[in-house]
Amino acid sequence: RLTSSPHFCCSPVKGLIMMAMSSPPGHTERSWLGGAAGAAPLGHTTFSWAGCTLAARRQAQGMNKMGAIIGRRGQGADALRLYFAATAADPGCALAWINAARAMDAAGRWPAARRCFELAYLVSPANVDVLAEFGAALVRRGLDCSLAVHLLSVAVALDSSASEAFCNLGTALRRAGQPEWAIALARRQLDPTGTILGPPTRCCATAKSAKREAAVLSGAPLPQTVVCIKWGTKYGPEYVNRLYAGVVRNLSAPFDFLCFTDDPTDIAPGIDVQPFPQGTYEGWWSKASVLFADNCRQCRSGRIMYIDLDTVICGSLDDLARYQGAFAILSTDDFDATEGRRGGFNSSVMLFDRDHAPLRHVLRSISRIGIDTVRSFVHRLDFWLEMTIAHADLLQDLFPGQLVDYSSH
């Protein structure tokens, strides 16, 4: 028999399903925070039950599995009915609650999905899958960072090999304004002895000052090697050609334009097309393979201006070409619409000295730890740069108002 808080005066199972579909009295979207592993969130009562037979549990497991099968076939409504039937047979079937939450989240019914995530937690508060799935859903939607941090922290504490939960925890900590904690946890996981990554770094910007700007900005634009990367099919050749045309119109200094790609089809003349070096990492990790190795040593200029393909050039690049410091990168502070976090790096645009030795550490440390391991515990290259580059000039500080996030402008 299931017992619950006084909010439910109807039958226990019916009460649970009603809770999944609507908010109980007094419930808000930020209704609970924190707590020890295995403990119920504040303000809620842990559900307990007795008398659920082995046959009922097996029946629930069967319905849950069948729901997952037909859900993968695109029959979401039928799958959802099976998930709720499974929870009716066994209210303690946390995986059925999780699957129901996934189905409703995919259908755009987030409030109901959240109810199901909460119920999964209530019936199985120490289940790593429950903690990780609920935390991941909050991270995806940019909601309730404190709760996401709690859920994912407990998941990782219960299972240190839960790499997806670890990746999401890093994102949640950064969005909660705790990038140093995210960096420290990842470093401890990947290099517990500190022999590979070296002394702990702190993701921070070099202090902004007029003296600093005078030191890193030259009087005239410097010759540049402009680099872009086209990996896979997400961006077609038109993105490369458009970016090149923007540079031609807006950069007065001499420049080479390099595009590293696995498919040079239809890329415009005038662009120096280069194949990816052997062993290049996939996805956005390819930036590390291309930019922080020796691939640009044949370039005429040692000043590198890296630009992502989805960047739109609307004005002169000459100010950026005046940068003569070691490394400059975008800050996440002005990119709330896409990043949802402050105090970090965004690698969409980077300016650096090709021969700056510390940048070799970015790629060398990945190679020593192993890209598969790094990718399992670090969500994206930007986070890795925060871990391995202690100081950077921030482009928005050097060139205020010249680089903006078009999602929020």
C-alpha positions as CSV (number, residue, x, y, z in Angstrom):
1,R,0.0,0.0,0.0
2,L,1.4,3.4,-0.9
3,T,1.4,6.2,1.5
4,S,2.0,9.9,0.7
5,S,1.6,13.4,1.9
6,P,-2.0,14.6,2.7
7,H,-2.1,16.3,-0.7
8,F,-3.5,13.0,-2.1
9,C,-6.8,11.9,-0.7
10,C,-7.7,9.7,-3.6
11,S,-6.2,6.3,-4.3
12,P,-2.4,6.4,-4.0
13,V,-1.6,5.4,-7.6
14,K,-4.3,7.7,-9.0
15,G,-2.8,10.4,-6.8
16,L,0.6,9.9,-8.2
17,I,-0.5,10.0,-11.8
18,M,-2.6,13.2,-11.1
19,M,0.5,14.7,-9.6
20,A,2.4,13.9,-12.8
21,M,-0.1,15.7,-14.9
22,S,-0.6,18.8,-12.7
23,S,0.9,20.6,-9.8
24,P,-0.2,19.6,-6.3
25,P,-1.3,22.4,-3.9
26,G,1.5,24.6,-2.8
27,H,4.0,23.3,-5.4
28,T,6.2,25.7,-7.4
29,E,8.7,25.1,-10.1
30,R,11.5,25.8,-7.5
31,S,10.0,23.7,-4.8
32,W,13.0,21.9,-3.5
33,L,16.7,22.3,-3.1
34,G,19.6,20.2,-1.9
35,G,19.8,17.4,0.6
36,A,22.0,14.4,1.2
37,A,22.2,11.5,-1.1
38,G,19.2,9.3,-0.6
39,A,17.2,12.0,1.1
40,A,13.9,13.5,-0.1
41,P,14.0,17.1,-1.2
42,L,12.9,19.7,1.3
43,G,9.2,20.2,1.6
44,H,8.2,16.7,0.3
45,T,7.5,13.3,1.9
46,T,9.2,10.2,0.6
47,F,6.8,7.7,-0.7
48,S,6.8,4.2,0.8
49,W,4.8,1.2,-0.1
50,A,4.3,-2.4,0.8
51,G,2.4,-5.3,-0.8
52,C,3.6,-4.8,-4.4
53,T,3.9,-8.4,-5.5
54,L,6.8,-9.8,-7.6
55,A,4.3,-10.5,-10.4
56,A,3.2,-6.8,-10.4
57,R,6.8,-5.7,-10.5
58,R,7.5,-8.0,-13.5
59,Q,4.3,-6.7,-15.2
60,A,5.4,-3.1,-14.7
61,Q,8.9,-3.9,-16.1
62,G,7.4,-5.6,-19.1
63,M,5.1,-2.6,-19.8
64,N,7.9,-0.2,-19.4
65,K,10.1,-2.1,-21.8
66,M,7.3,-2.3,-24.3
67,G,6.6,1.4,-24.0
68,A,10.3,2.1,-24.7
69,I,10.1,-0.1,-27.9
70,I,7.1,1.5,-29.4
71,G,8.3,4.9,-28.3
72,R,11.4,4.4,-30.4
73,R,9.0,3.7,-33.3
74,G,7.5,7.2,-32.9
75,Q,4.3,6.1,-31.1
76,G,4.7,8.5,-28.2
77,A,1.1,8.6,-27.0
78,D,0.9,4.8,-26.8
79,A,4.2,4.6,-25.1
80,L,3.1,7.1,-22.5
81,R,0.0,5.1,-21.7
82,L,2.2,2.0,-21.1
83,Y,4.6,4.0,-18.9
84,F,1.7,5.1,-16.7
85,A,0.2,1.6,-16.7
86,A,3.6,0.4,-15.5
87,T,3.6,2.9,-12.6
88,A,0.0,1.9,-11.7
89,A,1.2,-1.7,-11.5
90,D,4.3,-0.8,-9.5
91,P,4.5,2.8,-8.3
92,G,8.1,2.2,-7.3
93,C,9.1,1.6,-11.0
94,A,11.4,4.6,-11.2
95,L,12.4,3.9,-14.8
96,A,8.8,4.0,-15.9
97,W,8.5,7.5,-14.3
98,I,11.7,8.5,-16.1
99,N,10.5,7.2,-19.4
100,A,7.2,9.1,-19.0
101,A,9.2,12.2,-18.2
102,R,11.3,11.8,-21.3
103,A,8.2,11.3,-23.5
104,M,6.4,14.4,-22.1
105,D,9.5,16.5,-22.3
106,A,9.9,15.5,-26.0
107,A,6.3,16.4,-26.6
108,G,6.9,19.9,-25.2
109,R,5.0,19.3,-22.0
110,W,7.7,20.3,-19.6
111,P,5.6,21.0,-16.4
112,A,4.2,17.4,-16.6
113,A,7.6,16.0,-17.4
114,R,9.0,17.7,-14.4
115,R,6.3,16.1,-12.2
116,C,7.4,12.7,-13.5
117,F,11.1,13.4,-12.8
118,E,10.2,14.5,-9.3
119,L,8.1,11.3,-8.7
120,A,11.0,9.2,-10.0
121,Y,13.2,10.9,-7.5
122,L,10.7,10.5,-4.7
123,V,10.4,6.7,-5.2
124,S,14.1,6.2,-5.9
125,P,16.2,9.0,-4.5
126,A,19.5,7.2,-4.7
127,N,19.1,5.9,-8.3
128,V,21.9,7.2,-10.4
129,D,19.9,7.1,-13.6
130,V,17.1,9.1,-12.0
131,L,19.4,11.7,-10.6
132,A,21.4,12.0,-13.9
133,E,18.3,12.2,-16.1
134,F,16.5,14.8,-14.0
135,G,19.7,16.9,-13.7
136,A,20.3,16.6,-17.4
137,A,16.8,17.8,-18.3
138,L,17.2,20.8,-16.1
139,V,20.6,21.6,-17.7
140,R,19.1,21.3,-21.2
141,R,16.4,23.8,-20.4
142,G,18.6,26.1,-18.4
143,L,16.4,25.8,-15.3
144,D,17.0,25.6,-11.6
145,C,20.8,25.5,-11.6
146,S,21.0,24.8,-7.9
147,L,18.8,21.8,-8.1
148,A,20.7,20.5,-11.2
149,V,24.0,20.8,-9.3
150,H,22.6,18.9,-6.3
151,L,21.1,16.1,-8.4
152,L,24.2,15.6,-10.6
153,S,26.6,16.0,-7.6
154,V,24.8,13.1,-5.9
155,A,24.8,11.0,-9.1
156,V,28.6,11.5,-9.5
157,A,29.2,10.8,-5.8
158,L,27.3,7.5,-6.1
159,D,29.0,6.5,-9.4
160,S,32.2,8.3,-10.3
161,S,32.1,6.6,-13.7
162,A,28.8,8.3,-14.7
163,S,30.5,10.5,-17.3
164,E,27.4,12.0,-18.8
165,A,26.3,13.2,-15.4
166,F,29.8,14.5,-14.8
167,C,29.7,16.5,-18.1
168,N,26.3,18.0,-17.2
169,L,27.5,18.8,-13.7
170,G,30.3,20.9,-15.2
171,T,27.8,22.8,-17.3
172,A,25.4,23.3,-14.3
173,L,28.2,24.5,-12.0
174,R,29.3,27.1,-14.6
175,R,25.7,28.3,-15.0
176,A,25.4,28.5,-11.2
177,G,28.4,30.9,-11.2
178,Q,30.9,28.3,-9.9
179,P,33.3,27.7,-12.9
180,E,36.2,27.2,-10.5
181,W,34.4,24.2,-8.9
182,A,33.7,22.8,-12.4
183,I,37.4,23.1,-13.3
184,A,38.7,21.6,-10.1
185,L,36.3,18.6,-10.3
186,A,37.3,17.9,-13.9
187,R,41.0,18.2,-13.2
188,R,40.7,15.9,-10.2
189,Q,38.8,13.3,-12.3
190,L,41.1,13.4,-15.3
191,D,44.5,14.0,-13.6
192,P,44.3,13.2,-9.9
193,T,48.1,13.5,-9.5
194,G,48.4,16.8,-11.3
195,T,51.3,15.4,-13.4
196,I,49.6,16.0,-16.8
197,L,47.7,19.2,-16.5
198,G,50.2,20.8,-14.2
199,P,49.4,23.4,-11.4
200,P,45.7,24.1,-11.0
201,T,44.5,26.9,-13.3
202,R,41.8,29.4,-12.7
203,C,39.6,30.5,-15.6
204,C,40.1,34.2,-15.6
205,A,40.8,37.2,-17.8
206,T,43.9,39.2,-17.7
207,A,43.2,42.4,-15.8
208,K,41.7,45.1,-18.0
209,S,43.5,48.4,-18.0
210,A,44.7,51.1,-20.4
211,K,48.3,50.0,-19.9
212,R,47.3,46.4,-20.8
213,E,45.5,47.5,-24.0
214,A,48.5,49.6,-25.0
215,A,50.7,46.6,-24.6
216,V,48.7,44.2,-26.7
217,L,47.4,46.5,-29.4
218,S,49.6,47.7,-32.2
219,G,49.3,51.0,-34.0
220,A,48.3,49.4,-37.3
221,P,46.7,46.1,-38.4
222,L,49.1,43.2,-38.5
223,P,49.3,40.6,-41.3
224,Q,47.0,37.7,-40.3
225,T,46.3,34.1,-41.0
226,V,42.5,33.7,-40.9
227,V,41.4,30.2,-40.1
228,C,38.1,28.5,-40.2
229,I,37.1,24.8,-39.8
230,K,34.3,23.0,-41.8
231,W,33.7,19.6,-40.3
232,G,30.8,17.3,-41.4
233,T,27.6,18.5,-43.1
234,K,26.2,21.0,-40.6
235,Y,27.6,23.9,-42.5
236,G,27.9,23.9,-46.2
237,P,30.5,25.6,-48.5
238,E,28.4,28.7,-48.7
239,Y,29.3,29.5,-45.0
240,V,33.0,29.3,-45.8
241,N,32.6,31.4,-48.9
242,R,30.5,34.0,-47.1
243,L,33.0,34.2,-44.3
244,Y,35.8,34.7,-46.8
245,A,34.0,37.4,-48.6
246,G,33.4,39.2,-45.3
247,V,37.1,39.1,-44.5
248,V,38.0,40.4,-47.9
249,R,35.7,43.3,-47.5
250,N,36.7,44.2,-44.0
251,L,40.3,43.4,-43.4
252,S,42.9,45.9,-44.9
253,A,46.0,44.0,-43.6
254,P,47.6,41.3,-45.7
255,F,46.1,37.9,-44.9
256,D,45.9,34.2,-45.8
257,F,42.6,32.5,-45.5
258,L,42.8,28.8,-44.5
259,C,39.9,26.4,-44.4
260,F,40.5,23.0,-42.8
261,T,37.8,20.6,-44.1
262,D,37.0,17.0,-44.9
263,D,35.1,18.1,-48.0
264,P,36.4,20.9,-50.2
265,T,33.5,20.8,-52.7
266,D,32.3,24.2,-54.0
267,I,34.7,26.2,-51.8
268,A,35.5,29.5,-53.6
269,P,38.9,30.2,-55.3
270,G,41.2,32.3,-53.2
271,I,40.7,30.1,-50.1
272,D,43.6,27.9,-49.1
273,V,41.8,24.6,-48.5
274,Q,43.7,22.2,-46.3
275,P,42.7,18.6,-45.3
276,F,42.5,17.7,-41.7
277,P,45.7,16.4,-40.3
278,Q,45.8,12.7,-39.7
279,G,44.3,11.9,-36.3
280,T,42.2,15.1,-36.1
281,Y,39.6,14.8,-33.3
282,E,36.0,14.9,-34.4
283,G,33.4,17.7,-33.9
284,W,34.4,20.9,-32.1
285,W,37.4,19.1,-30.6
286,S,38.9,19.4,-34.1
287,K,39.8,23.0,-33.2
288,A,42.4,21.7,-30.8
289,S,43.9,19.4,-33.4
290,V,44.1,22.2,-36.0
291,L,44.9,25.3,-34.0
292,F,47.1,24.2,-31.2
293,A,49.5,21.9,-33.1
294,D,51.9,22.7,-35.9
295,N,49.4,22.9,-38.8
296,C,49.7,26.7,-39.3
297,R,53.5,26.8,-39.4
298,Q,53.6,27.1,-43.1
299,C,51.5,30.2,-43.0
300,R,52.9,33.6,-44.0
301,S,51.8,35.2,-40.7
302,G,52.2,33.9,-37.2
303,R,49.2,35.9,-36.0
304,I,46.2,33.7,-36.1
305,M,42.6,34.9,-36.3
306,Y,40.2,32.0,-35.9
307,I,36.5,32.6,-36.7
308,D,33.6,30.1,-36.5
309,L,31.6,29.5,-39.6
310,D,28.3,30.8,-38.1
311,T,29.9,34.2,-37.5
312,V,28.5,37.2,-39.5
313,I,31.1,39.9,-40.2
314,C,29.3,43.3,-40.3
315,G,32.2,45.8,-40.0
316,S,36.0,46.3,-40.1
317,L,38.3,43.6,-38.7
318,D,41.2,46.0,-38.6
319,D,41.0,46.6,-34.8
320,L,41.1,42.9,-34.1
321,A,44.1,42.6,-36.4
322,R,45.9,45.1,-34.2
323,Y,46.0,42.5,-31.4
324,Q,49.6,41.4,-30.7
325,G,49.2,39.6,-27.4
326,A,49.5,35.9,-26.7
327,F,45.9,34.8,-26.6
328,A,42.5,36.5,-26.8
329,I,39.1,34.9,-26.7
330,L,35.4,35.8,-26.3
331,S,34.0,36.0,-22.8
332,T,30.7,34.3,-22.1
333,D,29.5,37.2,-20.0
334,D,27.9,39.0,-23.0
335,F,26.5,35.8,-24.5
336,D,23.8,34.9,-22.0
337,A,21.3,34.0,-24.7
338,T,23.4,31.1,-26.0
339,E,25.7,30.3,-23.1
340,G,23.6,30.9,-20.0
341,R,26.8,31.3,-17.9
342,R,29.3,33.9,-16.9
343,G,33.0,33.9,-16.2
344,G,34.0,31.5,-19.0
345,F,35.4,31.3,-22.5
346,N,33.6,31.1,-25.9
347,S,35.9,30.0,-28.7
348,S,33.9,31.3,-31.6
349,V,36.5,33.9,-32.2
350,M,40.1,33.6,-31.0
351,L,43.3,35.7,-31.7
352,F,46.7,34.3,-30.8
353,D,50.3,34.0,-31.5
354,R,51.1,30.8,-33.4
355,D,54.4,30.5,-31.6
356,H,53.1,31.0,-28.0
357,A,54.5,27.9,-26.4
358,P,51.8,27.5,-23.6
359,L,49.1,26.9,-26.2
360,R,50.8,23.6,-27.1
361,H,49.7,22.4,-23.7
362,V,46.1,22.5,-24.8
363,L,46.6,19.7,-27.3
364,R,49.4,17.9,-25.6
365,S,47.4,17.3,-22.4
366,I,44.5,15.9,-24.4
367,S,46.9,13.4,-26.1
368,R,48.3,12.3,-22.8
369,I,45.0,11.7,-21.1
370,G,43.2,10.4,-24.2
371,I,40.6,12.1,-26.3
372,D,37.9,9.6,-25.5
373,T,38.4,10.1,-21.7
374,V,38.5,13.8,-22.0
375,R,35.4,13.9,-24.2
376,S,33.6,11.7,-21.7
377,F,34.1,14.0,-18.8
378,V,34.4,17.5,-20.4
379,H,31.4,18.6,-22.4
380,R,33.2,20.9,-24.9
381,L,36.4,22.4,-26.0
382,D,35.6,25.8,-24.4
383,F,35.5,24.1,-21.0
384,W,38.9,22.4,-21.8
385,L,40.4,25.8,-22.6
386,E,39.2,27.1,-19.3
387,M,41.0,24.2,-17.6
388,T,44.3,24.6,-19.5
389,I,44.7,28.3,-20.2
390,A,45.0,30.2,-17.0
391,H,44.9,33.8,-18.4
392,A,43.5,35.3,-21.5
393,D,42.7,38.7,-22.9
394,L,38.9,39.0,-23.4
395,L,37.9,40.4,-26.8
396,Q,34.9,42.3,-25.5
397,D,37.2,44.2,-23.1
398,L,39.7,45.1,-25.8
399,F,37.0,45.9,-28.5
400,P,33.8,46.9,-26.6
401,G,30.7,46.8,-28.7
402,Q,32.4,45.2,-31.7
403,L,31.6,41.5,-30.9
404,V,28.0,40.7,-30.0
405,D,25.8,37.6,-29.7
406,Y,23.2,38.0,-32.4
407,S,20.8,35.8,-30.4
408,S,20.3,38.7,-28.0
409,H,20.7,41.7,-30.3
